[in-house]
């Protein structure tokens, strides 16, 4: 065999080897074990980008864990506050806004969740261009200012503007930089890191409703809101000092196409659709479980602790599934926890009567639904270039914000149409979450088919 023939044969073998590699699970979830064997080929064919090579992620260290601790505080103050919406739905319906229907009052928590997520593409693009610093500063001011103003409210439109618009816009500005910054420090342990960060929202959902409820009883509603605002201010000062991205900002021109273009990818569009459907029902128990329990005979004092119970168990739901997801696959874990949430709604909340079933539902649902908050950004990060993670994560949350906006008013209207019965609301919640769970299966199929593998 002459030298030219040998060269051609070598080229063919190399091509076959590369094709075989592309068909493995590494195309779904990069495997750092391949880095050593393919290093020479990669160096010869393309330049290395900082932050893209899995080996460039520190996956730990002082700066990484400081960023996680600051992001934990951000989630405590932003999503942790959002997790308290059921307390305010119940309080407003029986106090300042008792003359309004449940559906009308529900627009306050709905707008809260909507603005929390709707700014995602804008904040994501600003994060990619300028980093987290200025977003966190602006968000800290607006969130605290909105809660301070809510302490002075007496009319419906005032609550709507202060607590339904100003405060959640600030919370949104806090939430996105925290999640996106965390993703730049971790690769192998990314789901675990996101789980630790997301557990801050669960802890906030435990402490804040108990704090607000007790201060209202002792000092009144205005001082309850001010006390909560001062607590959040202290945590946000720490967050502003510790949260930072590993990658420097890379300003790029604004283009509407970059927000829409990811939806052309089948795996991304299915993941977003699944999150949209699941989110349609996910927050209904947070909003209505207190009122539903009181309707079925639970005392108001005990019912007030259902949200803290739900959020307390959610701490484990946002950390343990994240750890498992890093071992068994993030899409695999999301599918299991989303179907579990659906089963709990239709199999436990729907037939619940009495104290014990409601307490059990709050605990189990807190665990299963808690996985969504930590795993959803991890799913997007898994199928995205790290350089565009801010825009792509923001676009997903912007889409699901529409579900958050209309979900609670629809639930309130279903209750009103049934004369105060929550049965149809619970059925609606379960069906929407079931739809989301099925589409998560389709998203996984688009990545790896039906084979049993880590996805």
C-alpha positions in Angstrom: 0.0 0.0 0.0 1.5 3.4 -1.0 1.6 6.4 1.3 -1.4 8.2 -0.4 -3.6 5.1 0.1 -2.6 4.8 3.7 -3.4 8.5 4.2 -6.9 8.0 2.6 -7.6 4.9 4.8 -6.5 6.8 7.9 -8.9 9.7 7.0 -11.8 7.3 6.5 -11.1 5.6 9.9 -11.0 9.0 11.6 -14.2 10.1 10.0 -16.0 6.9 11.1 -14.7 7.4 14.6 -16.0 10.9 14.8 -19.4 9.9 13.5 -19.6 7.1 16.1 -18.9 9.7 18.8 -21.6 12.0 17.6 -24.2 9.3 18.0 -23.5 8.7 21.7 -24.9 10.3 24.8 -22.2 12.9 24.6 -24.3 14.7 22.0 -27.0 15.1 24.6 -25.0 15.7 27.8 -21.3 16.4 27.2 -19.1 13.8 28.9 -15.8 15.1 30.2 -14.2 11.7 30.0 -13.9 12.2 26.2 -11.8 15.3 26.6 -8.4 13.6 26.9 -8.9 11.3 23.9 -10.2 13.9 21.6 -8.1 16.9 22.7 -5.7 16.8 19.7 -8.5 16.6 17.2 -10.4 19.5 18.8 -7.3 21.7 18.9 -6.6 21.1 15.3 -10.2 21.7 14.0 -11.5 24.6 16.1 -10.5 27.2 18.7 -11.4 26.8 22.4 -13.9 29.2 23.8 -13.6 30.0 27.5 -16.7 28.8 29.4 -17.7 26.3 26.7 -15.2 23.5 27.3 -16.6 21.4 30.2 -13.1 21.2 31.7 -13.0 25.0 32.0 -15.8 25.1 34.6 -14.3 25.1 38.2 -17.3 23.2 39.7 -16.4 24.6 43.1 -14.0 27.0 44.8 -14.4 30.1 47.0 -15.8 32.4 44.3 -18.2 29.7 43.0 -19.7 28.9 46.4 -19.9 32.6 47.4 -21.9 33.1 44.2 -24.1 30.2 45.2 -24.7 31.7 48.7 -25.5 35.1 47.2 -27.9 33.5 44.7 -29.5 31.6 47.5 -30.3 34.9 49.2 -31.6 36.3 45.9 -34.0 33.3 45.6 -35.0 33.7 49.2 -36.0 37.3 48.5 -37.6 36.9 45.0 -39.1 33.4 44.5 -39.4 33.0 48.3 -41.7 36.0 48.4 -43.7 34.7 45.4 -44.2 31.4 47.3 -46.2 33.4 49.9 -48.9 34.5 47.5 -51.4 32.1 49.1 -51.2 33.9 52.4 -52.1 37.3 50.7 -54.9 35.8 48.6 -56.5 34.5 51.8 -55.8 37.6 53.8 -57.1 40.1 51.2 -60.2 38.1 50.6 -61.2 38.4 54.2 -59.9 41.9 55.0 -59.1 44.9 52.8 -60.5 43.4 49.6 -63.4 41.3 51.0 -65.9 43.1 48.7 -64.2 41.7 45.6 -64.6 38.2 44.1 -61.9 35.6 44.4 -61.1 35.9 40.7 -60.6 39.6 41.0 -58.4 39.3 44.1 -56.4 36.6 42.3 -55.1 39.2 39.8 -52.7 40.5 42.4 -50.8 37.2 42.9 -51.2 36.5 39.1 -49.6 39.8 38.2 -46.9 39.1 40.8 -45.9 35.8 39.2 -46.4 37.2 35.7 -44.0 40.1 36.2 -41.6 37.8 38.0 -41.1 35.9 34.8 -42.2 38.1 31.9 -39.1 40.2 31.8 -36.9 37.2 31.3 -35.8 37.8 27.7 -35.0 41.5 28.5 -33.2 40.8 31.7 -31.4 37.8 30.1 -30.1 40.0 27.3 -29.0 42.7 29.7 -27.3 40.0 31.8 -25.4 38.7 28.7 -24.4 42.2 27.7 -23.5 43.8 31.0 -23.4 41.1 33.7 -25.4 40.8 37.0 -24.3 43.9 39.0 -26.7 46.7 37.7 -29.6 44.3 37.4 -29.2 43.3 41.0 -28.9 46.9 42.2 -32.1 48.0 40.3 -34.0 44.9 41.4 -33.1 45.3 45.1 -34.4 48.9 45.1 -37.7 48.2 43.3 -38.5 45.0 45.3 -38.0 46.7 48.7 -39.7 49.9 47.5 -42.8 48.0 46.3 -43.2 46.2 49.6 -42.8 49.5 51.5 -45.5 51.1 49.4 -47.8 48.1 49.8 -47.7 48.7 53.6 -49.5 52.1 52.9 -52.1 50.7 50.5 -55.9 50.6 51.1 -57.5 50.5 47.7 -57.5 47.6 45.2 -55.5 49.5 42.5 -52.9 50.5 45.0 -52.3 46.8 46.0 -52.2 46.0 42.3 -49.5 48.5 41.5 -47.3 48.1 44.5 -47.5 44.4 45.2 -48.6 43.2 41.7 -46.3 45.3 39.5 -43.4 47.2 41.3 -42.3 44.6 43.7 -42.3 41.6 41.3 -40.4 43.6 38.6 -37.7 44.1 41.2 -37.9 40.4 42.2 -37.5 39.5 38.5 -34.4 41.6 38.2 -33.0 39.8 41.2 -34.0 36.3 40.1 -32.5 36.0 36.6 -28.9 37.3 37.3 -28.8 34.9 40.3 -29.7 31.8 38.2 -27.7 32.7 35.2 -24.5 33.5 37.2 -24.7 30.2 39.0 -24.7 28.4 35.7 -21.4 29.9 34.7 -19.5 28.3 37.6 -20.7 24.7 37.4 -20.9 21.9 34.8 -20.8 18.4 36.3 -22.5 19.7 39.5 -24.8 22.2 37.8 -28.1 20.6 38.8 -26.9 20.4 42.4 -25.8 24.0 42.4 -29.2 25.1 41.0 -30.9 23.0 43.6 -29.0 24.7 46.4 -29.8 28.1 45.0 -33.5 27.3 44.5 -33.8 26.0 48.0 -33.5 29.6 49.1 -36.9 30.2 47.7 -38.2 27.3 49.8 -36.7 28.6 53.0 -38.1 32.1 52.2 -41.5 30.4 51.6 -41.2 28.9 55.1 -40.0 31.9 57.1 -41.8 34.8 55.3 -45.5 33.6 55.6 -45.1 32.7 59.3 -43.3 36.0 59.9 -46.0 38.0 58.1 -48.9 36.2 59.7 -47.6 36.7 63.2 -46.6 40.3 62.8 -50.1 41.0 61.3 -51.7 39.5 64.4 -49.4 41.6 66.8 -48.7 44.8 65.0 -51.0 45.0 62.0 -50.5 44.6 58.2 -48.5 47.8 57.5 -45.7 46.8 59.9 -45.7 43.2 58.7 -44.9 44.4 55.2 -42.2 46.9 56.4 -40.6 44.2 58.6 -40.4 41.8 55.6 -39.0 44.6 53.4 -36.2 45.3 55.9 -35.3 41.6 56.2 -35.1 41.3 52.4 -33.0 44.5 52.2 -30.3 43.0 54.5 -30.1 39.8 52.4 -30.0 41.7 49.1 -27.0 43.8 50.3 -25.1 40.5 50.9 -26.3 39.2 47.5 -25.0 42.3 45.7 -21.6 41.8 47.2 -21.2 38.1 46.3 -23.2 37.3 43.1 -21.0 37.5 40.0 -20.5 35.7 36.7 -17.4 33.8 35.9 -17.5 35.0 32.3 -17.0 38.7 31.4 -19.9 40.5 29.7 -19.9 40.4 25.9 -22.2 43.3 24.6 -24.0 42.5 21.4 -26.6 44.3 19.4 -30.2 43.8 20.3 -32.2 41.6 17.9 -35.7 40.1 18.2 -34.6 37.1 16.2 -32.3 35.8 18.9 -35.3 35.5 21.3 -37.4 33.6 18.7 -34.6 31.6 17.0 -34.2 29.0 19.8 -37.9 28.0 19.4 -36.9 26.5 16.0 -35.0 23.8 17.9 -37.3 20.9 18.6 -35.8 20.0 22.0 -35.9 23.6 23.2 -39.5 24.3 22.0 -40.8 21.1 23.5 -39.1 21.9 26.8 -40.7 25.4 26.8 -44.1 24.0 25.9 -43.9 21.4 28.7 -42.9 24.1 31.2 -45.8 26.3 30.1 -48.4 23.6 30.6 -47.0 22.4 33.9 -46.7 25.9 35.2 -50.4 26.5 34.3 -51.3 24.3 37.2 -48.2 24.3 39.5 -49.0 27.6 41.3 -52.7 26.9 41.9 -52.1 24.9 45.1 -49.8 27.7 46.4 -52.5 30.3 45.8 -55.7 28.3 46.9 -54.6 25.6 49.3 -55.4 27.7 52.4 -58.8 28.7 51.2 -59.5 25.1 50.0 -58.5 23.6 53.4 -60.7 26.1 55.3 -63.6 25.3 53.0 -63.2 21.6 53.9 -63.2 22.2 57.6 -59.6 23.1 58.6 -59.3 25.9 61.1 -57.9 29.2 59.8 -55.0 29.0 62.3 -53.9 25.6 61.1 -54.5 26.3 57.5 -52.1 29.3 57.7 -49.3 26.8 58.2 -49.9 24.8 55.0 -47.8 27.1 52.9 -44.9 27.0 55.3 -45.2 23.2 55.4 -45.2 23.0 51.6 -42.2 25.3 51.3 -40.3 23.6 54.1 -40.4 20.2 52.3 -39.7 21.9 49.0 -36.2 22.6 50.3 -35.5 18.9 49.9 -37.5 18.9 46.7 -35.1 21.5 45.2 -31.9 19.9 46.3 -32.3 16.1 46.3 -33.7 15.8 42.8 -30.9 18.2 41.6 -28.3 15.8 43.0 -30.0 12.8 41.5 -30.4 14.6 38.2 -26.6 15.0 37.9 -26.3 11.2 38.3 -29.3 9.9 36.3 -30.2 12.7 33.9 -32.0 16.0 34.2 -34.8 15.2 31.8 -35.3 11.8 33.4 -35.6 13.3 36.8 -38.0 16.1 35.7 -40.3 13.6 34.1 -40.5 11.5 37.3 -41.2 14.5 39.6 -43.7 16.2 37.2 -45.8 13.0 37.0 -45.6 12.6 40.8 -46.9 16.2 41.2 -49.8 15.3 38.9 -50.7 12.1 40.8 -50.6 14.1 44.1 -53.0 16.7 42.8 -55.5 14.3 41.3 -55.1 11.5 43.8 -54.7 13.4 47.1 -55.7 17.1 46.9 -58.9 16.4 44.9 -60.4 13.9 47.3 -58.9 15.5 50.5 -61.3 16.1 53.3 -60.1 16.9 56.8 -56.7 18.0 58.3 -54.5 15.0 57.7 -55.0 14.7 53.9 -54.3 18.4 53.4 -51.1 18.3 55.6 -49.9 15.3 53.7 -50.6 16.8 50.3 -48.8 20.1 51.3 -45.7 18.1 52.3 -45.6 15.7 49.4 -46.5 18.3 46.8 -43.8 20.6 48.2 -41.2 18.0 47.4 -42.4 17.0 43.9 -43.2 20.5 42.7 -40.0 22.0 44.1 -37.9 20.1 41.6 -39.4 22.2 38.7 -37.8 25.4 39.9 -34.3 23.9 40.1 -34.4 21.6 37.2 -36.1 23.9 34.6 -33.0 26.2 34.2 -30.8 23.1 34.3 -32.7 21.6 31.3 -32.3 24.8 29.3 -28.6 25.0 30.2 -28.1 21.4 29.1 -29.3 22.1 25.6 -27.9 25.6 25.2 -24.6 27.3 24.5 -23.4 28.8 27.7 -22.9 32.1 26.0 -26.6 32.5 25.2 -27.9 30.9 28.4 -29.3 34.2 29.7 -31.5 34.8 26.7 -32.7 31.2 26.3 -33.5 30.8 30.0 -35.3 34.2 30.0 -37.3 33.3 26.9 -38.5 30.1 28.6 -39.6 32.0 31.7 -41.3 34.7 29.6 -43.4 32.1 27.9 -44.5 30.4 31.2 -45.3 33.9 32.7 -48.4 33.9 30.5 -49.6 30.7 32.2 -48.9 32.3 35.5 -50.9 35.4 34.5 -54.1 33.7 33.6 -53.9 30.5 35.8 -55.0 32.0 39.1 -57.9 34.1 37.7 -59.1 31.0 35.8 -58.9 29.1 39.1 -60.8 31.8 41.0 -63.5 31.9 38.3 -63.9 28.1 38.5 -64.4 28.4 42.3 -66.9 31.2 41.9 -68.9 29.3 39.3 -69.1 26.3 41.6 -70.4 28.4 44.5 -67.1 28.2 46.5 -66.4 24.6 45.7 -62.7 23.9 44.7 -63.3 20.6 42.9 -63.1 22.0 39.3 -60.1 24.0 40.2 -58.3 20.9 41.4 -59.2 19.0 38.3 -58.1 21.8 36.0 -54.8 21.9 37.9 -54.2 18.2 37.6 -55.0 18.1 33.8 -52.7 21.0 33.0 -49.8 19.4 34.9 -50.5 16.1 33.2 -50.2 17.7 29.8 -46.9 19.3 30.8 -45.5 15.9 32.1 -46.4 14.2 28.8 -44.6 16.9 26.8 -41.5 16.6 29.0 -41.4 13.0 27.8 -41.6 14.2 24.2 -38.7 16.6 24.8 -36.6 13.8 26.2 -37.5 11.7 23.1 -36.4 14.5 20.8 -32.9 14.3 22.4 -32.3 10.5 22.8 -35.3 8.6 21.5 -36.7 5.8 23.7 -33.5 4.3 24.8 -32.8 4.1 28.5 -29.9 6.5 29.0 -28.8 9.5 31.0 -30.5 12.5 29.5 
